[in-house]
Amino acid sequence: MLPRDERRRLREIEQQLVDEDPKLARRLSQTSTFGYLRARVSARMALAAAASVLSLMCLFLNEGAAALTAAALTGFLVISRTWRIELH
């Protein structure tokens, strides 16, 4: 959380931008659905979603080994979503 004077200054800057160029301010404040999803969903979670869909498809097509493999991959990706690789 920012200090009160910094929040006040940011509101002043935002109001000045709205007064000077309302069209630009509106474009900056609006986000597309794709941009919102891209910011919220990581590549790892998108891969987990694809693996879960693949697992369900394999299950309905009576491919048990493939369904178990895809389900295991999904579980691993969901469990590891908070892991970070740090290079020192």
Phi, psi and omega per residue, in radians:
M1 nan 2.348 -3.138
L2 -1.416 2.661 3.043
P3 -1.080 2.768 -3.042
R4 -1.024 -0.728 -3.105
D5 -1.188 -0.584 3.087
E6 -1.222 -0.697 3.078
R7 -1.088 -0.729 3.123
R8 -1.091 -0.752 3.134
R9 -1.122 -0.703 3.100
L10 -1.116 -0.686 3.081
R11 -1.121 -0.662 3.102
E12 -1.130 -0.752 3.122
I13 -1.116 -0.746 3.114
E14 -1.086 -0.759 3.130
Q15 -1.134 -0.671 3.101
Q16 -1.119 -0.722 3.100
L17 -1.101 -0.754 3.133
V18 -1.100 -0.695 3.140
D19 -1.199 -0.694 -3.069
E20 -1.377 -0.751 -3.097
D21 -2.510 1.446 -3.093
P22 -1.115 -0.528 -3.140
K23 -1.160 -0.771 3.104
L24 -1.146 -0.716 3.127
A25 -1.076 -0.685 3.117
R26 -1.171 -0.715 3.122
R27 -1.140 -0.648 3.139
L28 -1.236 -0.547 -3.092
S29 -1.495 -0.342 -3.139
Q30 -1.576 2.393 3.076
T31 -2.129 2.547 3.099
S32 -1.405 2.824 3.125
T33 -1.117 -0.714 3.128
F34 -1.112 -0.747 3.118
G35 -1.111 -0.673 3.113
Y36 -1.131 -0.813 3.136
L37 -1.135 -0.696 -3.127
R38 -1.114 -0.619 3.123
A39 -1.293 -0.517 -3.054
R40 -1.620 -0.507 -3.036
V41 -1.857 2.169 3.123
S42 -1.430 2.905 3.106
A43 -1.103 -0.610 3.136
R44 -1.118 -0.734 -3.129
M45 -1.272 -0.569 3.054
A46 -1.138 -0.686 3.080
L47 -1.158 -0.652 3.095
A48 -1.126 -0.703 3.103
A49 -1.125 -0.733 3.114
A50 -1.134 -0.696 3.125
A51 -1.169 -0.615 3.115
S52 -1.212 -0.660 3.065
V53 -1.124 -0.743 3.098
L54 -1.077 -0.695 3.116
S55 -1.083 -0.777 3.121
L56 -1.138 -0.688 3.094
M57 -1.085 -0.775 3.138
C58 -1.133 -0.620 3.127
L59 -1.126 -0.760 3.135
F60 -1.247 -0.405 3.112
L61 -1.622 0.203 3.115
N62 1.030 0.678 3.042
E63 -1.888 1.446 -3.002
G64 -1.091 -0.783 -3.102
A65 -1.141 -0.725 3.127
A66 -1.175 -0.665 3.115
A67 -1.124 -0.739 3.119
L68 -1.160 -0.692 3.116
T69 -1.122 -0.800 3.133
A70 -1.164 -0.642 3.099
A71 -1.164 -0.684 3.094
A72 -1.130 -0.717 3.085
L73 -1.090 -0.750 3.103
T74 -1.057 -0.823 3.136
G75 -1.066 -0.744 3.116
F76 -1.095 -0.763 -3.124
L77 -1.163 -0.655 3.123
V78 -1.214 -0.732 -3.138
I79 -1.158 -0.624 -3.050
S80 -1.580 0.250 -3.045
R81 -1.170 -0.354 3.129
T82 -1.752 0.010 3.141
W83 -1.300 2.522 3.103
R84 -2.217 2.529 3.063
I85 -1.843 2.092 -3.133
E86 -2.007 2.233 3.092
L87 -1.809 2.226 -3.116
H88 -1.914 nan nan
